[in-house]
Amino acid sequence: MRTGWARASIAIAIVLVVGACSGSEETPQPAGGSEGGGPADGVVTLTMAGFAFEPSSVTLPGGDSLTVRNEDTATHTFTMDDGSLDVSLEPGQQVEITPETGGAFHCEIHPSMTGTLTIG
């Protein structure tokens, strides 16, 4: 009887290990902007991670959208220095926006987080 219980325990352990190893990870999408490749389908992505904007310099072709994604553990804002745009994002949240003007941006909560948006 113990042999059957031991075999069942081993089988369950194998299923759990195989299941954990076969999980798929999401492949990060490249960010558009000055550090390589432009937007794939009219959308450029700006990520908040490690209490920084990535990339910190973003070029957004006129009329395209900017996806701002918060991959951090804290709430951040995407705030244009000129006050034309101010969006708050909770951890894990993302928003798609179409800024009309470029310029410097920052996080109101964490002033060391800064960047530049160029439209054109």
Biopython code that builds the backbone (N, CA, C, O; Angstrom):
import numpy as np
from Bio.PDB.StructureBuilder import StructureBuilder

atoms = [
    (1, "MET", "N", (0.823, -1.193, 0.000)),
    (1, "MET", "CA", (0.000, 0.000, 0.000)),
    (1, "MET", "C", (0.866, 1.255, 0.000)),
    (1, "MET", "O", (0.552, 2.228, -0.686)),
    (2, "ARG", "N", (1.965, 1.236, 0.774)),
    (2, "ARG", "CA", (2.836, 2.406, 0.812)),
    (2, "ARG", "C", (3.467, 2.656, -0.543)),
    (2, "ARG", "O", (3.683, 3.810, -0.915)),
    (3, "THR", "N", (3.766, 1.616, -1.281)),
    (3, "THR", "CA", (4.385, 1.764, -2.591)),
    (3, "THR", "C", (3.447, 2.519, -3.526)),
    (3, "THR", "O", (3.897, 3.390, -4.270)),
    (4, "GLY", "N", (2.182, 2.211, -3.505)),
    (4, "GLY", "CA", (1.205, 2.911, -4.341)),
    (4, "GLY", "C", (1.109, 4.382, -3.965)),
    (4, "GLY", "O", (1.014, 5.244, -4.839)),
    (5, "TRP", "N", (1.132, 4.672, -2.667)),
    (5, "TRP", "CA", (1.072, 6.066, -2.193)),
    (5, "TRP", "C", (2.336, 6.815, -2.621)),
    (5, "TRP", "O", (2.250, 7.971, -3.036)),
    (6, "ALA", "N", (3.482, 6.190, -2.529)),
    (6, "ALA", "CA", (4.752, 6.817, -2.925)),
    (6, "ALA", "C", (4.753, 7.102, -4.420)),
    (6, "ALA", "O", (5.186, 8.175, -4.842)),
    (7, "ARG", "N", (4.280, 6.170, -5.220)),
    (7, "ARG", "CA", (4.217, 6.378, -6.671)),
    (7, "ARG", "C", (3.274, 7.520, -7.022)),
    (7, "ARG", "O", (3.574, 8.331, -7.898)),
    (8, "ALA", "N", (2.144, 7.584, -6.343)),
    (8, "ALA", "CA", (1.190, 8.669, -6.591)),
    (8, "ALA", "C", (1.803, 10.011, -6.219)),
    (8, "ALA", "O", (1.614, 10.998, -6.930)),
    (9, "SER", "N", (2.537, 10.056, -5.110)),
    (9, "SER", "CA", (3.185, 11.303, -4.689)),
    (9, "SER", "C", (4.234, 11.744, -5.695)),
    (9, "SER", "O", (4.344, 12.929, -6.008)),
    (10, "ILE", "N", (5.003, 10.788, -6.201)),
    (10, "ILE", "CA", (6.025, 11.104, -7.202)),
    (10, "ILE", "C", (5.358, 11.599, -8.483)),
    (10, "ILE", "O", (5.826, 12.564, -9.086)),
    (11, "ALA", "N", (4.284, 10.958, -8.901)),
    (11, "ALA", "CA", (3.580, 11.371, -10.117)),
    (11, "ALA", "C", (3.045, 12.791, -9.973)),
    (11, "ALA", "O", (3.134, 13.582, -10.913)),
    (12, "ILE", "N", (2.500, 13.118, -8.832)),
    (12, "ILE", "CA", (1.980, 14.473, -8.600)),
    (12, "ILE", "C", (3.124, 15.480, -8.629)),
    (12, "ILE", "O", (2.986, 16.558, -9.207)),
    (13, "ALA", "N", (4.248, 15.139, -8.013)),
    (13, "ALA", "CA", (5.411, 16.041, -8.006)),
    (13, "ALA", "C", (5.900, 16.289, -9.426)),
    (13, "ALA", "O", (6.242, 17.420, -9.774)),
    (14, "ILE", "N", (5.937, 15.243, -10.250)),
    (14, "ILE", "CA", (6.385, 15.391, -11.638)),
    (14, "ILE", "C", (5.434, 16.304, -12.403)),
    (14, "ILE", "O", (5.886, 17.169, -13.154)),
    (15, "VAL", "N", (4.157, 16.132, -12.230)),
    (15, "VAL", "CA", (3.170, 16.975, -12.916)),
    (15, "VAL", "C", (3.359, 18.432, -12.507)),
    (15, "VAL", "O", (3.307, 19.321, -13.356)),
    (16, "LEU", "N", (3.578, 18.687, -11.220)),
    (16, "LEU", "CA", (3.758, 20.057, -10.749)),
    (16, "LEU", "C", (5.030, 20.677, -11.316)),
    (16, "LEU", "O", (5.018, 21.840, -11.718)),
    (17, "VAL", "N", (6.123, 19.923, -11.355)),
    (17, "VAL", "CA", (7.379, 20.446, -11.882)),
    (17, "VAL", "C", (7.265, 20.714, -13.372)),
    (17, "VAL", "O", (7.679, 21.773, -13.842)),
    (18, "VAL", "N", (6.713, 19.777, -14.118)),
    (18, "VAL", "CA", (6.549, 19.965, -15.563)),
    (18, "VAL", "C", (5.636, 21.149, -15.842)),
    (18, "VAL", "O", (5.907, 21.938, -16.747)),
    (19, "GLY", "N", (4.576, 21.282, -15.090)),
    (19, "GLY", "CA", (3.664, 22.409, -15.272)),
    (19, "GLY", "C", (4.346, 23.732, -15.002)),
    (19, "GLY", "O", (4.121, 24.699, -15.729)),
    (20, "ALA", "N", (5.177, 23.797, -13.973)),
    (20, "ALA", "CA", (5.876, 25.042, -13.650)),
    (20, "ALA", "C", (6.911, 25.387, -14.698)),
    (20, "ALA", "O", (7.133, 26.562, -14.988)),
    (21, "CYS", "N", (7.548, 24.381, -15.269)),
    (21, "CYS", "CA", (8.597, 24.630, -16.267)),
    (21, "CYS", "C", (8.037, 24.966, -17.637)),
    (21, "CYS", "O", (8.721, 25.593, -18.445)),
    (22, "SER", "N", (6.820, 24.565, -17.910)),
    (22, "SER", "CA", (6.279, 24.779, -19.254)),
    (22, "SER", "C", (5.509, 26.077, -19.385)),
    (22, "SER", "O", (5.000, 26.380, -20.465)),
    (23, "GLY", "N", (5.410, 26.854, -18.312)),
    (23, "GLY", "CA", (4.715, 28.142, -18.392)),
    (23, "GLY", "C", (5.420, 29.064, -19.371)),
    (23, "GLY", "O", (6.646, 29.049, -19.472)),
    (24, "SER", "N", (4.659, 29.854, -20.083)),
    (24, "SER", "CA", (5.284, 30.758, -21.056)),
    (24, "SER", "C", (5.403, 32.148, -20.454)),
    (24, "SER", "O", (4.528, 32.616, -19.725)),
    (25, "GLU", "N", (6.511, 32.789, -20.784)),
    (25, "GLU", "CA", (6.712, 34.153, -20.341)),
    (25, "GLU", "C", (6.339, 35.082, -21.479)),
    (25, "GLU", "O", (6.556, 34.771, -22.650)),
    (26, "GLU", "N", (5.776, 36.227, -21.123)),
    (26, "GLU", "CA", (5.433, 37.211, -22.130)),
    (26, "GLU", "C", (6.710, 37.843, -22.647)),
    (26, "GLU", "O", (7.560, 38.277, -21.869)),
    (27, "THR", "N", (6.842, 37.891, -23.960)),
    (27, "THR", "CA", (8.014, 38.519, -24.559)),
    (27, "THR", "C", (7.788, 40.007, -24.598)),
    (27, "THR", "O", (6.796, 40.471, -25.160)),
    (28, "PRO", "N", (8.712, 40.781, -23.999)),
    (28, "PRO", "CA", (8.523, 42.226, -23.995)),
    (28, "PRO", "C", (8.566, 42.785, -25.416)),
    (28, "PRO", "O", (9.349, 42.334, -26.252)),
    (29, "GLN", "N", (7.726, 43.756, -25.666)),
    (29, "GLN", "CA", (7.702, 44.417, -26.956)),
    (29, "GLN", "C", (8.742, 45.512, -26.970)),
    (29, "GLN", "O", (8.932, 46.194, -25.962)),
    (30, "PRO", "N", (9.427, 45.698, -28.102)),
    (30, "PRO", "CA", (10.427, 46.758, -28.143)),
    (30, "PRO", "C", (9.780, 48.118, -28.007)),
    (30, "PRO", "O", (8.686, 48.353, -28.522)),
    (31, "ALA", "N", (10.452, 49.002, -27.318)),
    (31, "ALA", "CA", (9.960, 50.364, -27.158)),
    (31, "ALA", "C", (10.384, 51.185, -28.352)),
    (31, "ALA", "O", (11.515, 51.071, -28.826)),
    (32, "GLY", "N", (9.493, 51.999, -28.831)),
    (32, "GLY", "CA", (9.845, 52.885, -29.928)),
    (32, "GLY", "C", (10.613, 54.056, -29.384)),
    (32, "GLY", "O", (10.751, 54.201, -28.169)),
    (33, "GLY", "N", (11.112, 54.889, -30.254)),
    (33, "GLY", "CA", (11.809, 56.068, -29.779)),
    (33, "GLY", "C", (13.188, 56.165, -30.374)),
    (33, "GLY", "O", (13.500, 55.511, -31.369)),
    (34, "SER", "N", (14.007, 56.979, -29.760)),
    (34, "SER", "CA", (15.294, 57.302, -30.336)),
    (34, "SER", "C", (16.307, 56.178, -30.222)),
    (34, "SER", "O", (17.360, 56.252, -30.855)),
    (35, "GLU", "N", (16.041, 55.160, -29.457)),
    (35, "GLU", "CA", (17.016, 54.114, -29.260)),
    (35, "GLU", "C", (16.754, 52.915, -30.158)),
    (35, "GLU", "O", (17.051, 51.785, -29.771)),
    (36, "GLY", "N", (16.216, 53.130, -31.325)),
    (36, "GLY", "CA", (16.018, 52.029, -32.256)),
    (36, "GLY", "C", (14.577, 51.929, -32.662)),
    (36, "GLY", "O", (13.727, 52.660, -32.154)),
    (37, "GLY", "N", (14.298, 51.034, -33.570)),
    (37, "GLY", "CA", (13.006, 50.760, -34.172)),
    (37, "GLY", "C", (11.882, 51.709, -33.854)),
    (37, "GLY", "O", (11.689, 52.120, -32.710)),
    (38, "GLY", "N", (11.160, 52.044, -34.867)),
    (38, "GLY", "CA", (9.988, 52.891, -34.698)),
    (38, "GLY", "C", (8.790, 52.056, -34.325)),
    (38, "GLY", "O", (8.918, 50.859, -34.067)),
    (39, "PRO", "N", (7.639, 52.668, -34.295)),
    (39, "PRO", "CA", (6.428, 51.959, -33.928)),
    (39, "PRO", "C", (6.046, 50.947, -34.995)),
    (39, "PRO", "O", (6.174, 51.203, -36.193)),
    (40, "ALA", "N", (5.577, 49.795, -34.539)),
    (40, "ALA", "CA", (5.181, 48.742, -35.461)),
    (40, "ALA", "C", (3.839, 49.054, -36.107)),
    (40, "ALA", "O", (3.697, 48.891, -37.319)),
    (41, "ASP", "N", (2.869, 49.492, -35.351)),
    (41, "ASP", "CA", (1.550, 49.765, -35.902)),
    (41, "ASP", "C", (1.008, 51.079, -35.366)),
    (41, "ASP", "O", (-0.128, 51.137, -34.894)),
    (42, "GLY", "N", (1.810, 52.132, -35.434)),
    (42, "GLY", "CA", (1.350, 53.453, -35.024)),
    (42, "GLY", "C", (1.282, 53.644, -33.529)),
    (42, "GLY", "O", (0.660, 54.596, -33.058)),
    (43, "VAL", "N", (1.912, 52.752, -32.765)),
    (43, "VAL", "CA", (1.906, 52.885, -31.313)),
    (43, "VAL", "C", (3.342, 52.739, -30.800)),
    (43, "VAL", "O", (4.030, 51.768, -31.114)),
    (44, "VAL", "N", (3.773, 53.707, -30.015)),
    (44, "VAL", "CA", (5.086, 53.671, -29.367)),
    (44, "VAL", "C", (4.842, 53.378, -27.891)),
    (44, "VAL", "O", (3.883, 53.885, -27.310)),
    (45, "THR", "N", (5.707, 52.556, -27.276)),
    (45, "THR", "CA", (5.521, 52.191, -25.876)),
    (45, "THR", "C", (6.580, 52.844, -24.993)),
    (45, "THR", "O", (7.773, 52.803, -25.294)),
    (46, "LEU", "N", (6.124, 53.439, -23.909)),
    (46, "LEU", "CA", (6.974, 54.019, -22.884)),
    (46, "LEU", "C", (6.687, 53.254, -21.598)),
    (46, "LEU", "O", (5.540, 53.179, -21.158)),
    (47, "THR", "N", (7.724, 52.689, -21.002)),
    (47, "THR", "CA", (7.557, 51.851, -19.816)),
    (47, "THR", "C", (8.098, 52.551, -18.576)),
    (47, "THR", "O", (9.138, 53.208, -18.617)),
    (48, "MET", "N", (7.374, 52.398, -17.478)),
    (48, "MET", "CA", (7.826, 52.867, -16.175)),
    (48, "MET", "C", (8.275, 51.622, -15.415)),
    (48, "MET", "O", (7.463, 50.756, -15.090)),
    (49, "ALA", "N", (9.587, 51.540, -15.133)),
    (49, "ALA", "CA", (10.122, 50.385, -14.414)),
    (49, "ALA", "C", (11.392, 50.805, -13.693)),
    (49, "ALA", "O", (12.184, 51.586, -14.222)),
    (50, "GLY", "N", (11.584, 50.297, -12.506)),
    (50, "GLY", "CA", (12.772, 50.644, -11.742)),
    (50, "GLY", "C", (12.843, 52.125, -11.417)),
    (50, "GLY", "O", (13.928, 52.696, -11.314)),
    (51, "PHE", "N", (11.681, 52.744, -11.256)),
    (51, "PHE", "CA", (11.565, 54.174, -10.972)),
    (51, "PHE", "C", (12.277, 55.010, -12.033)),
    (51, "PHE", "O", (12.990, 55.965, -11.726)),
    (52, "ALA", "N", (12.059, 54.617, -13.302)),
    (52, "ALA", "CA", (12.603, 55.345, -14.441)),
    (52, "ALA", "C", (11.689, 55.142, -15.644)),
    (52, "ALA", "O", (10.949, 54.160, -15.710)),
    (53, "PHE", "N", (11.743, 56.072, -16.594)),
    (53, "PHE", "CA", (11.042, 55.916, -17.863)),
    (53, "PHE", "C", (11.993, 55.226, -18.831)),
    (53, "PHE", "O", (13.174, 55.570, -18.889)),
    (54, "GLU", "N", (11.489, 54.253, -19.595)),
    (54, "GLU", "CA", (12.306, 53.539, -20.561)),
    (54, "GLU", "C", (11.573, 53.476, -21.882)),
    (54, "GLU", "O", (10.501, 52.873, -21.940)),
    (55, "PRO", "N", (12.084, 54.056, -22.933)),
    (55, "PRO", "CA", (13.281, 54.886, -22.964)),
    (55, "PRO", "C", (12.983, 56.272, -22.397)),
    (55, "PRO", "O", (11.823, 56.674, -22.302)),
    (56, "SER", "N", (14.024, 56.993, -22.026)),
    (56, "SER", "CA", (13.811, 58.326, -21.453)),
    (56, "SER", "C", (13.611, 59.378, -22.536)),
    (56, "SER", "O", (13.082, 60.455, -22.264)),
    (57, "SER", "N", (14.026, 59.077, -23.751)),
    (57, "SER", "CA", (13.771, 59.954, -24.902)),
    (57, "SER", "C", (12.922, 59.199, -25.893)),
    (57, "SER", "O", (13.312, 58.138, -26.380)),
    (58, "VAL", "N", (11.759, 59.747, -26.190)),
    (58, "VAL", "CA", (10.811, 59.078, -27.074)),
    (58, "VAL", "C", (10.512, 59.976, -28.261)),
    (58, "VAL", "O", (10.235, 61.164, -28.100)),
    (59, "THR", "N", (10.569, 59.393, -29.467)),
    (59, "THR", "CA", (10.145, 60.113, -30.660)),
    (59, "THR", "C", (8.846, 59.496, -31.122)),
    (59, "THR", "O", (8.775, 58.297, -31.388)),
    (60, "LEU", "N", (7.825, 60.317, -31.217)),
    (60, "LEU", "CA", (6.495, 59.868, -31.595)),
    (60, "LEU", "C", (6.127, 60.501, -32.930)),
    (60, "LEU", "O", (5.903, 61.709, -32.996)),
    (61, "PRO", "N", (6.060, 59.700, -34.001)),
    (61, "PRO", "CA", (5.644, 60.270, -35.278)),
    (61, "PRO", "C", (4.285, 60.954, -35.133)),
    (61, "PRO", "O", (3.415, 60.456, -34.418)),
    (62, "GLY", "N", (4.100, 62.070, -35.794)),
    (62, "GLY", "CA", (2.852, 62.832, -35.695)),
    (62, "GLY", "C", (1.635, 61.971, -35.924)),
    (62, "GLY", "O", (1.573, 61.220, -36.898)),
    (63, "GLY", "N", (0.663, 62.072, -35.034)),
    (63, "GLY", "CA", (-0.584, 61.336, -35.161)),
    (63, "GLY", "C", (-0.566, 59.953, -34.548)),
    (63, "GLY", "O", (-1.619, 59.331, -34.408)),
    (64, "ASP", "N", (0.615, 59.450, -34.173)),
    (64, "ASP", "CA", (0.697, 58.120, -33.572)),
    (64, "ASP", "C", (0.357, 58.188, -32.090)),
    (64, "ASP", "O", (0.373, 59.255, -31.476)),
    (65, "SER", "N", (0.052, 57.029, -31.536)),
    (65, "SER", "CA", (-0.296, 56.935, -30.121)),
    (65, "SER", "C", (0.907, 56.541, -29.292)),
    (65, "SER", "O", (1.849, 55.919, -29.785)),
    (66, "LEU", "N", (0.860, 56.913, -28.030)),
    (66, "LEU", "CA", (1.882, 56.543, -27.063)),
    (66, "LEU", "C", (1.224, 55.677, -26.001)),
    (66, "LEU", "O", (0.293, 56.110, -25.323)),
    (67, "THR", "N", (1.711, 54.456, -25.861)),
    (67, "THR", "CA", (1.241, 53.594, -24.781)),
    (67, "THR", "C", (2.190, 53.777, -23.615)),
    (67, "THR", "O", (3.394, 53.560, -23.746)),
    (68, "VAL", "N", (1.650, 54.173, -22.477)),
    (68, "VAL", "CA", (2.442, 54.342, -21.260)),
    (68, "VAL", "C", (2.058, 53.186, -20.350)),
    (68, "VAL", "O", (0.888, 53.013, -20.009)),
    (69, "ARG", "N", (3.059, 52.392, -19.957)),
    (69, "ARG", "CA", (2.823, 51.173, -19.184)),
    (69, "ARG", "C", (3.608, 51.251, -17.875)),
    (69, "ARG", "O", (4.815, 51.493, -17.885)),
    (70, "ASN", "N", (2.916, 51.046, -16.741)),
    (70, "ASN", "CA", (3.561, 51.044, -15.428)),
    (70, "ASN", "C", (3.866, 49.602, -15.025)),
    (70, "ASN", "O", (2.972, 48.859, -14.621)),
    (71, "GLU", "N", (5.143, 49.214, -15.140)),
    (71, "GLU", "CA", (5.571, 47.876, -14.745)),
    (71, "GLU", "C", (6.264, 47.910, -13.385)),
    (71, "GLU", "O", (6.928, 46.950, -12.996)),
    (72, "ASP", "N", (6.108, 49.016, -12.669)),
    (72, "ASP", "CA", (6.724, 49.175, -11.359)),
    (72, "ASP", "C", (5.765, 48.721, -10.264)),
    (72, "ASP", "O", (4.627, 48.337, -10.532)),
    (73, "THR", "N", (6.246, 48.773, -9.031)),
    (73, "THR", "CA", (5.430, 48.385, -7.880)),
    (73, "THR", "C", (4.772, 49.587, -7.214)),
    (73, "THR", "O", (4.073, 49.437, -6.212)),
    (74, "ALA", "N", (4.990, 50.775, -7.764)),
    (74, "ALA", "CA", (4.439, 52.006, -7.192)),
    (74, "ALA", "C", (3.615, 52.745, -8.243)),
    (74, "ALA", "O", (3.797, 52.546, -9.444)),
    (75, "THR", "N", (2.722, 53.588, -7.780)),
    (75, "THR", "CA", (1.959, 54.454, -8.670)),
    (75, "THR", "C", (2.885, 55.525, -9.233)),
    (75, "THR", "O", (3.732, 56.060, -8.518)),
    (76, "HIS", "N", (2.721, 55.838, -10.527)),
    (76, "HIS", "CA", (3.497, 56.890, -11.182)),
    (76, "HIS", "C", (2.553, 57.761, -11.988)),
    (76, "HIS", "O", (1.401, 57.398, -12.225)),
    (77, "THR", "N", (3.055, 58.917, -12.408)),
    (77, "THR", "CA", (2.307, 59.748, -13.349)),
    (77, "THR", "C", (3.157, 59.977, -14.585)),
    (77, "THR", "O", (4.386, 59.957, -14.526)),
    (78, "PHE", "N", (2.488, 60.193, -15.695)),
    (78, "PHE", "CA", (3.126, 60.697, -16.910)),
    (78, "PHE", "C", (2.597, 62.114, -17.045)),
    (78, "PHE", "O", (1.442, 62.324, -17.416)),
    (79, "THR", "N", (3.443, 63.077, -16.742)),
    (79, "THR", "CA", (3.029, 64.471, -16.692)),
    (79, "THR", "C", (3.923, 65.299, -17.596)),
    (79, "THR", "O", (5.140, 65.331, -17.412)),
    (80, "MET", "N", (3.321, 65.974, -18.579)),
    (80, "MET", "CA", (4.088, 66.884, -19.418)),
    (80, "MET", "C", (4.430, 68.113, -18.587)),
    (80, "MET", "O", (3.584, 68.629, -17.856)),
    (81, "ASP", "N", (5.673, 68.582, -18.700)),
    (81, "ASP", "CA", (6.110, 69.740, -17.914)),
    (81, "ASP", "C", (5.263, 70.979, -18.184)),
    (81, "ASP", "O", (5.092, 71.821, -17.302)),
    (82, "ASP", "N", (4.728, 71.094, -19.411)),
    (82, "ASP", "CA", (3.919, 72.273, -19.745)),
    (82, "ASP", "C", (2.479, 72.159, -19.246)),
    (82, "ASP", "O", (1.674, 73.064, -19.465)),
    (83, "GLY", "N", (2.148, 71.044, -18.574)),
    (83, "GLY", "CA", (0.815, 70.862, -18.013)),
    (83, "GLY", "C", (-0.237, 70.390, -19.001)),
    (83, "GLY", "O", (-1.408, 70.276, -18.640)),
    (84, "SER", "N", (0.154, 70.111, -20.245)),
    (84, "SER", "CA", (-0.828, 69.723, -21.263)),
    (84, "SER", "C", (-1.366, 68.308, -21.070)),
    (84, "SER", "O", (-2.386, 67.954, -21.661)),
    (85, "LEU", "N", (-0.699, 67.497, -20.258)),
    (85, "LEU", "CA", (-1.115, 66.113, -20.070)),
    (85, "LEU", "C", (-0.648, 65.638, -18.707)),
    (85, "LEU", "O", (0.497, 65.871, -18.318)),
    (86, "ASP", "N", (-1.540, 64.969, -17.981)),
    (86, "ASP", "CA", (-1.204, 64.439, -16.667)),
    (86, "ASP", "C", (-2.025, 63.182, -16.445)),
    (86, "ASP", "O", (-3.239, 63.254, -16.255)),
    (87, "VAL", "N", (-1.361, 62.018, -16.468)),
    (87, "VAL", "CA", (-2.037, 60.734, -16.338)),
    (87, "VAL", "C", (-1.404, 59.966, -15.187)),
    (87, "VAL", "O", (-0.180, 59.859, -15.114)),
    (88, "SER", "N", (-2.221, 59.433, -14.290)),
    (88, "SER", "CA", (-1.743, 58.624, -13.174)),
    (88, "SER", "C", (-1.971, 57.155, -13.494)),
    (88, "SER", "O", (-3.042, 56.776, -13.969)),
    (89, "LEU", "N", (-0.953, 56.320, -13.232)),
    (89, "LEU", "CA", (-1.053, 54.892, -13.505)),
    (89, "LEU", "C", (-0.681, 54.082, -12.281)),
    (89, "LEU", "O", (0.386, 54.272, -11.697)),
    (90, "GLU", "N", (-1.563, 53.182, -11.897)),
    (90, "GLU", "CA", (-1.311, 52.244, -10.809)),
    (90, "GLU", "C", (-0.385, 51.141, -11.329)),
    (90, "GLU", "O", (-0.274, 50.960, -12.542)),
    (91, "PRO", "N", (0.275, 50.405, -10.443)),
    (91, "PRO", "CA", (1.110, 49.289, -10.885)),
    (91, "PRO", "C", (0.323, 48.325, -11.785)),
    (91, "PRO", "O", (-0.803, 47.940, -11.469)),
    (92, "GLY", "N", (0.938, 47.946, -12.907)),
    (92, "GLY", "CA", (0.304, 47.025, -13.847)),
    (92, "GLY", "C", (-0.643, 47.680, -14.834)),
    (92, "GLY", "O", (-1.121, 47.018, -15.756)),
    (93, "GLN", "N", (-0.922, 48.944, -14.667)),
    (93, "GLN", "CA", (-1.869, 49.642, -15.541)),
    (93, "GLN", "C", (-1.135, 50.228, -16.745)),
    (93, "GLN", "O", (0.049, 50.558, -16.670)),
    (94, "GLN", "N", (-1.864, 50.349, -17.858)),
    (94, "GLN", "CA", (-1.326, 51.040, -19.025)),
    (94, "GLN", "C", (-2.427, 51.869, -19.648)),
    (94, "GLN", "O", (-3.613, 51.586, -19.481)),
    (95, "VAL", "N", (-2.008, 52.915, -20.381)),
    (95, "VAL", "CA", (-2.954, 53.801, -21.024)),
    (95, "VAL", "C", (-2.385, 54.193, -22.378)),
    (95, "VAL", "O", (-1.172, 54.339, -22.533)),
    (96, "GLU", "N", (-3.257, 54.360, -23.349)),
    (96, "GLU", "CA", (-2.841, 54.813, -24.672)),
    (96, "GLU", "C", (-3.291, 56.256, -24.847)),
    (96, "GLU", "O", (-4.468, 56.577, -24.681)),
    (97, "ILE", "N", (-2.339, 57.122, -25.186)),
    (97, "ILE", "CA", (-2.632, 58.544, -25.330)),
    (97, "ILE", "C", (-2.080, 59.034, -26.662)),
    (97, "ILE", "O", (-1.237, 58.375, -27.272)),
    (98, "THR", "N", (-2.556, 60.189, -27.109)),
    (98, "THR", "CA", (-2.037, 60.836, -28.313)),
    (98, "THR", "C", (-1.700, 62.273, -27.957)),
    (98, "THR", "O", (-2.527, 63.171, -28.116)),
    (99, "PRO", "N", (-0.473, 62.489, -27.470)),
    (99, "PRO", "CA", (-0.081, 63.851, -27.086)),
    (99, "PRO", "C", (-0.058, 64.771, -28.308)),
    (99, "PRO", "O", (0.323, 64.356, -29.402)),
    (100, "GLU", "N", (-0.460, 65.999, -28.110)),
    (100, "GLU", "CA", (-0.468, 66.961, -29.201)),
    (100, "GLU", "C", (0.821, 67.773, -29.254)),
    (100, "GLU", "O", (1.170, 68.323, -30.299)),
    (101, "THR", "N", (1.526, 67.847, -28.127)),
    (101, "THR", "CA", (2.776, 68.603, -28.080)),
    (101, "THR", "C", (3.876, 67.745, -27.471)),
    (101, "THR", "O", (3.618, 66.864, -26.651)),
    (102, "GLY", "N", (5.093, 68.019, -27.886)),
    (102, "GLY", "CA", (6.238, 67.344, -27.309)),
    (102, "GLY", "C", (6.825, 68.187, -26.198)),
    (102, "GLY", "O", (6.287, 69.236, -25.843)),
    (103, "GLY", "N", (7.930, 67.719, -25.656)),
    (103, "GLY", "CA", (8.623, 68.445, -24.606)),
    (103, "GLY", "C", (9.046, 67.528, -23.490)),
    (103, "GLY", "O", (9.020, 66.305, -23.627)),
    (104, "ALA", "N", (9.435, 68.125, -22.387)),
    (104, "ALA", "CA", (9.882, 67.360, -21.230)),
    (104, "ALA", "C", (8.680, 66.797, -20.471)),
    (104, "ALA", "O", (7.614, 67.410, -20.426)),
    (105, "PHE", "N", (8.876, 65.608, -19.871)),
    (105, "PHE", "CA", (7.843, 65.009, -19.022)),
    (105, "PHE", "C", (8.498, 64.469, -17.762)),
    (105, "PHE", "O", (9.718, 64.315, -17.696)),
    (106, "HIS", "N", (7.671, 64.185, -16.764)),
    (106, "HIS", "CA", (8.171, 63.700, -15.482)),
    (106, "HIS", "C", (7.072, 62.942, -14.749)),
    (106, "HIS", "O", (5.931, 62.886, -15.206)),
    (107, "CYS", "N", (7.429, 62.357, -13.603)),
    (107, "CYS", "CA", (6.462, 61.757, -12.686)),
    (107, "CYS", "C", (6.274, 62.743, -11.538)),
    (107, "CYS", "O", (7.242, 63.123, -10.878)),
    (108, "GLU", "N", (5.046, 63.151, -11.301)),
    (108, "GLU", "CA", (4.747, 64.095, -10.211)),
    (108, "GLU", "C", (5.115, 63.522, -8.847)),
    (108, "GLU", "O", (5.502, 64.265, -7.945)),
    (109, "ILE", "N", (4.998, 62.210, -8.694)),
    (109, "ILE", "CA", (5.245, 61.565, -7.403)),
    (109, "ILE", "C", (6.739, 61.349, -7.173)),
    (109, "ILE", "O", (7.225, 61.449, -6.047)),
    (110, "HIS", "N", (7.459, 61.052, -8.254)),
    (110, "HIS", "CA", (8.893, 60.757, -8.170)),
    (110, "HIS", "C", (9.634, 61.685, -9.139)),
    (110, "HIS", "O", (9.887, 61.297, -10.279)),
    (111, "PRO", "N", (9.985, 62.896, -8.709)),
    (111, "PRO", "CA", (10.560, 63.918, -9.585)),
    (111, "PRO", "C", (11.865, 63.513, -10.279)),
    (111, "PRO", "O", (12.253, 64.142, -11.264)),
    (112, "SER", "N", (12.547, 62.477, -9.784)),
    (112, "SER", "CA", (13.778, 62.044, -10.458)),
    (112, "SER", "C", (13.477, 61.308, -11.758)),
    (112, "SER", "O", (14.372, 61.092, -12.575)),
    (113, "MET", "N", (12.210, 60.922, -11.950)),
    (113, "MET", "CA", (11.797, 60.262, -13.190)),
    (113, "MET", "C", (11.471, 61.347, -14.216)),
    (113, "MET", "O", (10.473, 62.056, -14.087)),
    (114, "THR", "N", (12.325, 61.469, -15.238)),
    (114, "THR", "CA", (12.131, 62.484, -16.251)),
    (114, "THR", "C", (12.404, 61.916, -17.633)),
    (114, "THR", "O", (13.006, 60.852, -17.777)),
    (115, "GLY", "N", (11.952, 62.640, -18.641)),
    (115, "GLY", "CA", (12.203, 62.237, -20.012)),
    (115, "GLY", "C", (11.813, 63.326, -20.978)),
    (115, "GLY", "O", (11.361, 64.400, -20.582)),
    (116, "THR", "N", (11.997, 63.034, -22.263)),
    (116, "THR", "CA", (11.690, 63.993, -23.316)),
    (116, "THR", "C", (10.890, 63.304, -24.412)),
    (116, "THR", "O", (11.217, 62.199, -24.845)),
    (117, "LEU", "N", (9.841, 63.979, -24.847)),
    (117, "LEU", "CA", (8.989, 63.494, -25.932)),
    (117, "LEU", "C", (9.146, 64.421, -27.129)),
    (117, "LEU", "O", (8.960, 65.633, -27.022)),
    (118, "THR", "N", (9.492, 63.830, -28.277)),
    (118, "THR", "CA", (9.577, 64.593, -29.523)),
    (118, "THR", "C", (8.480, 64.092, -30.451)),
    (118, "THR", "O", (8.317, 62.888, -30.646)),
    (119, "ILE", "N", (7.741, 65.017, -31.012)),
    (119, "ILE", "CA", (6.687, 64.653, -31.965)),
    (119, "ILE", "C", (7.128, 65.134, -33.338)),
    (119, "ILE", "O", (7.490, 66.294, -33.535)),
    (120, "GLY", "N", (7.084, 64.204, -34.274)),
    (120, "GLY", "CA", (7.455, 64.596, -35.641)),
    (120, "GLY", "C", (8.145, 63.526, -36.385)),
    (120, "GLY", "O", (8.513, 63.718, -37.544)),
]
sb = StructureBuilder()
sb.init_structure("model")
sb.init_model(0)
sb.init_chain("A")
sb.init_seg("    ")
for serial, (resi, resn, name, xyz) in enumerate(atoms, 1):
    if name == "N":
        sb.init_residue(resn, " ", resi, " ")
    sb.init_atom(name, np.array(xyz, "f"), 0.0, 1.0, " ", f" {name:<3s}", serial, name[0])
structure = sb.get_structure()
